[in-house]
């Protein structure tokens, strides 16, 4: 599906679908009197979508009215959701009727250029469905939207192109997360990242087991030991401002599958553990967007990719392991593994790549779901000024964040008895203590931890989100680099 804009209004309504954007309390004005007349009976409340078939010049005219609600209550996230819902509605219409053209014409979309960009994101993301492994036997599935033409006098081409890049980068992340673990494992994740780097313009370096051990990443390596699929440490570099010494660091949790190890998960809990690398997917997707838009910013991202599997060589509850930072860790639960890989990854990116600010993104704790469900991402940080930048980026992307407190009492909960630290602080404040554990490897560098356990997937298709991976927070990370 392609989206483009045009200043020249279509001259005929026949044999296609025409969409009319409607705003509550405002009359619609199009060059077609019959549309203006029919529109008066439509209730333009937000997300109300209805179709009408008219007869004109011996042809059927198919019109879809979409409600945007009251203009003063609109925001870009609502517009994205409307775009996603509209896309789903249009695809259902195409499945059930025959048209000479599968082009969609949109009239009266009286929005700012930035809002039209958000609408474009919503439509493109609403078109997403992960059906790669389904047999293509249903003829209805082959009927797709070819083109969406937005008729507007505004100069919106740049916003639409940017929206296309952001949507595509989000979809890259969604696809990586939705792939099963027999397809995406550490080696293949690294291979795909190299391919994406070559396509979109960022450098990728991959460290294998020997280099990982030589760097002293003992916590990361301990998690990887039980799997036949060997670990990979993936480093992505983009230098868009070589005159600047500032470097934004991104760290993504890369557990391509998590059994829980000896602290074994139940079968039900393991079913979606292919998604435990959503943090890695989001930073890879963000790098695709950053480099493709050629931002004037230096960004380095890393992923410690491995599987937490069960075998005779797996690390065990009660083990004491070391880390790249030379801080020792008591393993109380082998299912609290992501923070161990992140500890080495974040220490590496700060001390070896010399980033000046760093964000880690991880499906880290079930406690994140208890806190905020799938509505927002809980955040732990050591720097309020940096967090305010994240809030601004979140406002642009529509991907909500909420800052958690990190008092000394929370840090005390992860202090070890026989080692420097322990890898779980117990059942209380689990989202915060997991973040506090990672913070022990950060030092004074401005740092943000995002626990996307709730927001990285959706249990149903709604708005511009499909069931499965959501691609959050690709767009937030992009805007954090851009602002």
PyMOL commands that set and color helices and strands:
alter all, ss='L'
color gray80, all
select helices_A, chain A and resi 33-41+71-73+76-96+113-126+139-142+157-178+186-200+209-214+218-224+267-270+273-292+338-351+367-372+384-397+408-412+430-439+474-482
alter helices_A, ss='H'
color red, helices_A
select strands_A, chain A and resi 2-6+17-22+49-56+59-67+103-107+147-151+203-207+232-239+248-258+298-308+320-321+329-330+357-362+377-381+401-403+421-422+446-451+457-458+468-469
alter strands_A, ss='S'
color yellow, strands_A
deselect
rebuild
show_as cartoon
